[in-house]
């Protein structure tokens, strides 16, 4: 029994020296774990070291790619949204959510941004956004709110809204949402806002506003800057 313990200890010291000299060699560790899969003592020692040395960025315990979570398809997300009767989508208790009026953007394999077209006015539409989180066993769905400026009493007042009106464009690469809102059909006045996705919500990055409907057309990106 003693010779077996000494033999195992020697092999363990030999291999651990390799790990500590080349700590980022995760593949080497994985191959040796399987090589000694019948050695209970060896596995026990490795698990103990993982616990002692454990941290989020430790290559011994970062098993990235070994348990990939498959992405959800759009139909599954839309079906799940339709089963929720307490979302109040588009300020309505029975707004129909379908593939025709919904865009879904995959933020990662378990988180999605849901864009729902609510209705169209005289010259632009209104939209609502939801955050779909599939990290939990029971998927979480939350309504997103946006910081906006509204003209009241001759001045702009800051506020929050869950409905956005205008021409909207979400860029999946930068995760930015641009909102071009017309104040009238001619399009010579209105607002232009940019939001950045971060921390599971949208943060206002820039807000521009042209209140004079004077027939002078300029690019919305050149409207007078209101925020920041």
N, C-alpha and C positions, 0 to 999 in steps of 0.2 A: 504493500500500500504506500509505503514511504517513497519507494523508487518511482511509483506512478505520480505521486504528488510533485516530486522533484522534477520529473520529466515535463509535467504540465507547466510547472512554474518557469522552467527554463524557456519553453516555447512561448509562454505568455510574455516574459521579459523581452525576448527576442523580437516578437511582433509588435509589442507596445513601443519599443524603441523606434521602430520604423514609423509608427503612427505619429509619435511626437516630433520626429524629425521631418515628417512630411504630413502635417496635420490636415491639409486640404485634400488629401488623396482619399476621397470618399469611396471611389470604386474599389480601391485596394481593401478597404475595410469590409465592403459588402462581399467581395469574393472570399475573404478569409472567414467571415461569419458562416458562410455556407460550407466552407472546407471543414470547419470544426463544429458543425451543427450538432454532432453527437456528443460533443464534449460539454456537459452541463456546467461544469465548473468554469470553463472558459467563457461561456455565454453569460453566466451569472456575474463574473467579474466585469465584463464589458458593460452590462446593463447598469451595474453599480457605478462605473466610471461615467457613464452617460448621465446618470442622475447627479453625481457630484459636479461634473464639469458642464452640466446642461445650461444652455442659454439659447436664445432665439436664433442666433447666427452660427451656432456650433455645427460644423459639418457632420459630426457624429450623429446628430439627431434630426437634421434637416433632410427629410425624406421627400424632397420635391420630385414630382413626376411619378412616384410609386403609387399614388392614390389619386389620380386625376379625376376631377368631378366633371361629368359630362354636362355640356351646356343644355339649357332648356330650349325647346323650339317655341316659335311664336304662338302656335295654336295652344300649347299647354299653358302659356302665360295668360293668353286671352281667356281661356276657359276658366282659369283660376280667378281672374278678375271678375268674370261674369257671375261667379258663385258668391262674391262678396256683395251684400246688400246694404252695407253701411258706409260705403265710400263717398256717396254724394257726388259722384263724378259730374262735372259740368253744371254744378248747382242743381242737379236733378236726381230724384230718387230712382228713376227707371231709365236713365240714359243707356242706350244700346251700345255696347262695346263689341266691335267686330274687327275683322281683318281689314275692312275697307276704310275705317276711320281711325286706325291705330298704327303707329310706328313704334318699333321696339329696337332700342340700341343696347348692344351687349357691352357693358362696362368691364366685366370680367366673367369668368365661368359661372359665378353665382349671383351677380348683381346686374340689374338691368334698369335702363331708363325707358319709361313708357310715355309716349306722346299721344294724346287723344285729341282728335278734332271734334270740337263741341258743336259749333254752328258757324254760319257765315252771315255777315251783315251786308251792308250795301256794297262794300268794296274790299273787305278784309275779313278774315276768320278769327275765331277765338279757340284757344287750346288750353288743355290742362296736362300737367306732368305728374307722374307717379314714380316712386322709387320702389322697385321690386327686389327684395332681398331673399335669396334662396339658401342662405347660410344655415338657417335653422330648420329643424324637422318640419315645423309649421311655418310656411313662407310668410314673410312680413311684407305688407304693402302700406306705404305711407304717402300722403299727399304733400307735394312740394309747394313752398311759398316763395314769392319773389318780392324783392324790394323795388318799388316803383315810385315815380313822381307824378302827381296828378295836379292839374290846375284848378284851384279853388279860390274864389274871391280875388282873382287877378294875380295870384302868386302860386308858385309850385309848392306842394306839400308832400312830404315823404310818407309812404305807407307800405302796406303789404297786401298781396293778392295771390290767389291760387289760379286765377285765370289770366292768360296773356292774350292780347289782341294785336293783330298785325301780321306781317310776313315774317315767319320764324324759320331759322336754320340752325340745326345742331351739327357741329363738326366733331365726329367721333375721334379724330386724331388728337385734336387739342382739347376736347371735351368742353368747348365753349358754345354758348347759345347766343345767337344774335337775333334781336327783335326790332324790326323796322315797322313802326306804327304811324299810319297816316292820320292827320287831324281832319282831313277832308279828302274827297275823291280825287281832286286835282293833284294831290301829292306834293304840294309846294310848302307844306308845313307838317310838323309832327315831331316824333321822337325816335331815337335810336339808342338801344341799350345792349350791352354785352355782359353776359354772366359766365362765371367760371365754375365748373363742377369741382367741389372739394368737400371732404368730410361729409359725404352722403347728402349734399345739398348744393344749391346754386348760390353763389356769392356775386353781388353786383360789382363789376369791374369798372364800367364806364357808362355814363348816361348823358346823352346829348339831346337838346331840345330847341326847336325853332317854332316859336309861337306866332310869328307874323305870317299870315297867309296872304302874301303880297304878289303872288304870281311869279316870284323869282325862284327858280329851281337850282338847288345846289346839292351835291352828294350828301347823303345822310351822315357820312363819316366826317363831314365838315360843319355840321350843325354846332351851334355854341355849346361848349362843354359845361354841364351842370354838376357832374360828379365824376371823379373826385375833385 
